[in-house]
Amino acid sequence: MNNRKLVIVLKGYPRLSETFIAQELRGLEKAGFKLNIVALRRPTDTKRHPIHDEIEAEVHYLPEYLHDEPWRVLRAFLATLPTAGFWRAFAAFARDLPRDFTRNRVRRFGQALVLTHEWPQDGFWLHAHFAHTPASVTRYAALMLGMAWTCSAHAKDIWTSPDWELSEKLADARWTVTCTQSGFEHLRDLVGGRSAVHLSYHGLDLDRFGPYDQRRQMRDGSDAEQPVRIVSVGRAVEKKGFDTLLDALALLPPDLHWRLTQIGAGEKLAELKAQAQRLGIADRIEWKGALAQAEVLAQYRESDIFTLACRIAHDGDRDGLPNVLVEAASQALACVATDVSGIPELLTDGENGLVVPSENPTALAAALERAVREPTLRAKLGKAAEQRVRQHFDHHSSIDQLKKLFDQEWAKV
């Protein structure tokens, strides 16, 4: 592999909630690629995963707000203005602005100016993670640089971006990968054959999530001294459906003994804690906040059930296939989840998990009660889920697919 670099544009880096991206970056490095990471904003998480320390790539931060670094933006503007690339990008920006007349649109053009002016030495290829704001910056910068570019689309970016913008970006990109069948079908329908779209599950680094070979206790909720341990992991935001989960837990019979551990920070955490108080279940819930990956893994192994009540948010935002669900399944942990987006691509109800409609606390409560009362069923479902993960969701498959796609671009030069 030569020394030319893939320049990867991210919204923020590093982020605890985007372990799948860090895993992919490190996988590409191990596959022989040199990377340069460009982030639109600096990190806000107080913790980081060990994998972030393993990534060797340089990290370059663009101005999050243009007025914070006006001279940097001005230098980029003056240097780029005389070039033909500036006017190509400006023409695209001028078409976009009336349809998205926001400061955000101007910010992305300014960030693209800075990226172009500060282009890393030996940078060879531009790739955006997420088809919304990172892809906007990438697209404008590619036009300025006279380069082709590619994109990884995920969940929020697919379902909250307007169709006109998605379809134009996909048509401009050399190719796009996405991580769920539902997302793939939506993007494929949008482009209508004008650009290549590939399905590529993120998978899991199974070296980090080795098999859990200990036998779990056969708790069934009948003993107050041995409550069934339920864990849920995710940011406290609307699409994760934690309010539905709390409503479902409150419907469980009072003589059923359980405890919930919720892992993750987020804007709705205070509301959720207040809801738990109103429902009379606050004393059964431990709110852990954000945890590092090793701590989350320990919680999977100490628990009996993993649950996630994902939903489609009011603005259309939704999960793809939540990475935490794949992680939990890798530990032979029985999973109870909703049927949103890519979740049924991993879990089949009654075979390797319990899957219920979203926004339905009654159905979720019934599934949770069944899982709590039937430890033998939990063991069966957990083992089947682990087998599916280890057979079909090994991240090396995704890395191999990306490597082939990037190698094809290398070969064209």
Order of alpha helices (4+ residues) and beta strands (2+ residues): beta-alpha-beta-alpha-beta-alpha-alpha-alpha-beta-alpha-beta-alpha-alpha-beta-alpha-beta-beta-alpha-beta-alpha-beta-alpha-beta-alpha-beta-beta-alpha-alpha-alpha
